[in-house]
Amino acid sequence: MFHLINALRTPPVEEEHPAYEPCNKFLGYLRNTWMQGPYEDMWCKYQVFEYRTTNAAENYHGKMRKIFGRLHPPLVNLIITMRSLTAQAKARLYRMEMVCCLT
């Protein structure tokens, strides 16, 4: 990825600029720790075709926002809705398990 984005290779300022050296150190840290280091697999998902946790969480969050239509619903509505969604998910899972057992 660093080779695709110029600003990630070198700071987008002249070498004489006071911000150049701190930016360069930070880019080195990003590259060595997060892009190529021990945490590379944690967040760099280039050409990874499996499900990611964030996709499921974002889907659930979007569904909740659509149901409520506002950011802070009353607690009782939140609990009732979450119970309903859980029951629907369990029913869907049960149906999927039954289909697998029949085949």
Beta strands, then each sheet from edge to edge (+ up, - down):
end
